């Protein structure tokens, strides 16, 4: 990895009523890097996203941002170091508010503090242009937007706080396939133009491979593989990664990306020799 580590996750654990959702996970994201965290539903990746976003504390371990501990923040203060784009864009807004009010709220709690209405209007029009929407959208109610338009507004809102890292948690999975492609194209352009740092959380390896230079593979709360995107796709070292890669290639051929990869398994199942959580499903294991 090149560049200074912006985000460091060290031996992170999250337990709920005795069930381990995240099991001693460690990784880094360097400034300017685009990293994908992939795995099936229930593997712990969204729990990981909530902890990184500061929405809930880990049971064990530490999260460092620029070498300093990252903790939950109280009140209405926004977490400017890391901001998040949610899975369902419509649920991430107050539908009774206008686009202007929603974006001005981000400005108010961002790094620049309170701005007058005129200055805020200029910032919001620039933010709308950044996500390829005309300035007139500022006066529209959020409830009148399509899913794709609302996700563009969500990206604009996140970037208005000038975060060091943008965390995209299944940010396209609630959208139609054609709209997914548009949002991915937008995120790729913004990455290049603004030198952003991304952490993509997704079940879709094909989608992540379009955006990320490095991939982390998660299964039943653990990281089972990590590597450069091309290496993970073409020479997967773990059988679960191979399953994901095979499914991802099929998604790319047929344009789909939402199918379940395999039945989820309880988090408290036993492990095989050497602690492998994939032992029961591994085709190469010896009886």
N, C-alpha and C positions, 0 to 999 in steps of 0.2 A: 504493500500500500504506500502511495506517495502522499506527502502532506502531513500536517499535524492532525492527531486524533481529535476530532471535535466531540464525538460521543464515545464513551467507554462504558460498556456493560460488564460488570465483574461479578461472576458467580451468583447470578440472580436466581432467586427462588420465590415462588408464590404458591401459597397453600390456601384452600378454602375448605374448612370443616374436615381437615384431614386428607383431602384430595390434593395432590400436587399438580398444579396447572403448568408451572414453569419449574424446571428441575436443573439448577446449577448451570445456567447459560452465561457464556462470556463471549463478547465480540467487540469490535471497534468499527466506527465509521469516520473516515478522515474528511476534513474540510474539502468541499468540492466533489466528493465522491457520490456515486449513486449505487446503493446497495439494496438487494431484494431479500426479503425474508419470506420463504414459501413453506407451505404445508397444507394438509387437508383441514377441514373444519374440525375444531376440537383439539388441535395440536398445541394450542397455547399461544399462537402468534398474536391474537388480538389482546390477550391478557398482557403480553409483552408490550404491545403498543400503548395500552393504558398506563402501564408503569413508566414507560419512557416519556409519555406525554405529561406525566405528573398528576394523573387523575386518581391514582391510588398507589399506596406504598408497597414495596416488596416485603416479603416475609424475611428474607435474608439477602445479602449481597448489596452492591452499591451501583449507582448510576452517576457517572462523572460527565460534566460538560465543560470542555476546555480545562480539564484537570481538576475541577471543583465539584463537590457533591451537589447533586440536583435533587431538590426536595419539593414536596407538595407546597403550593402557595395558597394562602388563604384569601378570602374575600373575592373581589372582582378583578384583582390584578391578573392580567394575562401573562401567560408563560411565553415571553418573547424569544427566549433562546430556541425553543422548539414549538412549532405550531402544527396543527393536524388538519387534514382533509378527510372527512368522514365518509363512510360507505354510502349512506342514504342522504343525498344532499338536501332533500325537502325536510327531513327530520332534524337537520342541523341548524335550521333557522326558525325564528318566530314568524309564522306565516302571515300574521296581521301587520307586520312591519314592511316598510318600503325597502327597496335595495339601498337607497341613500342612507336610511336610518341604520340598517344592518352594518353597512360599511363604515359609517361614522362611529358606530360603537367600537369597531376594531381600532380606528384611529385614536379614539379617546383613551383606550387602555393600552395602546402601543407605546413604542419608545418615545414618540414625539409629544405625547401628552395631548392636552386639549388644543384644538384649532378652532378659529372662528369659522362661521358657516361658509364664507367665501373661499378661504383657504382649503377647508375640508372638501368643498365642491370640486375644486380643481384637482385635488388628490384623487377623489373618487372617479372623476371622468378619466384621469390617466390610468387608474387601476382597471376600469372597464375596457379601455382601449387595449391594455396589456393582455386581457383575456378575450379579445376579439369581439367585444360587444359595444354597440353605440352608446353614447352618453345619455341618451333619452331613457335608457333602462333604469337610471337612478330613481326615476319617479314611479316605477312600477311596483306593485305589491309582489312580495316573494311568492305568494300563493298562485299568482298568474303565470309563473315561469314554468317552462318544461324542465325535465330532469337534467338535461344537458346544460341548459342555461343556468340553472341553479348551481350546478357543480362548478361552472365557470365563475360564478359569483363567490362560491366558497373558496376557490383557489385565490381569487383576488383578495378576499377578506384575510386569508391566512398570510399572504405576502405583504399586506399593508402593515403588519407588525414587524416586518423586516427580520424574520426568524433566521437563526443560524442553520437550522435543519427543518425541512418540510417532511412530515411523516404522513404518508398516504396509506390509510388503512382500508384496503379493498375499495379504493376510490372510484373504480369504474364498474364494479360488479353489479350495481343496481341499474346500469344503463343498457340501452340497446347496443348491439354489436357495432353498428355504424357510428353511434355516438361515442362509444368507447374509443374507437380509432381516432376520432376528432380530439377527445380529451388527452389521449396519449400523445398525439402530435403536438398539442398545445404545451403539455408538460415538458416534452423534449425541447421545444423551441425556447421555453422559459429557462430551462437548465443551461442552455448554451449562452443565451443573451445575458442572464443575470448571475451566472456562475453559482448556481444553487447547489445545496447538498440535500440529497433525497434518501429516505428510507422507505421502500415500498413493501407493504405487507399484503400478501396475496396467496390464494390457492392455485393461481394460474401461472405455471412456470413459463408458458409461451409469452404471456404479457410481460412478465418481469424481465425476460431475456431481451425484450425490445428496448428496455429502459436502463438496465443495470449492467455495470461492468463486473460486479461481484455478487454472488448468490450464497445465502445461508439457507440450509434445509433443516426444517424442524419437524420432529415426529414425537408425539406423546410427551411433549414438554421439554425435549432435549434437542440440541443441535447434533444432527448425525453427519452433516457434511458441510464444508465451506470451501469455496474456490472461485477462481475467475469464471465468468459466465460461459465462455467457450469450452473450458475444461469440464465444467459441471454438466453441460448439455451433451458433449460428444464422448466424454470418458468418465461417466459417473463412477465413483468409488464405492458407493453404498447401494444395496439393492432397492431401497426405498426411493432414492434419488433416480435410479433407472426407471422405476415405475412412473414417477412424476414426469420424467423427460419423455417417455413413450406416450403418455397421455397428452403432454403438451404438444408434441408433434402432431398428434391427431387433431387437437384443437386448431392448430394453425392451418390444417388442410381443410377442415369443414367449417371454420369460422365460429366454432362454439368454444366456450370457456367456462361453463358453469356446472358441468356434470360432476357428480360425486366421484372421487377417485377410487375409494374403497370404503368398506364399512368402518365407521369409527369404532375404536376399542376403548374399554374403560381405562382410565388413567391409573388405576391401582392394580392392573394385571402384573404378573411376575415378569421377570426378565430372564433371558437365556444365559448361557455361559459367557462370562466376561461382561455381563450387564447389558447385553444388546436388547433394546426394546422392540426390535423388529424380528426377533428370533422366530416367533411362531409363524411368520409369514414368509420367511426367507426360503426361496426355492433351492438354494445351495446348501442348506443345513443338513447335517447327517443325523439320522435317528439314533 
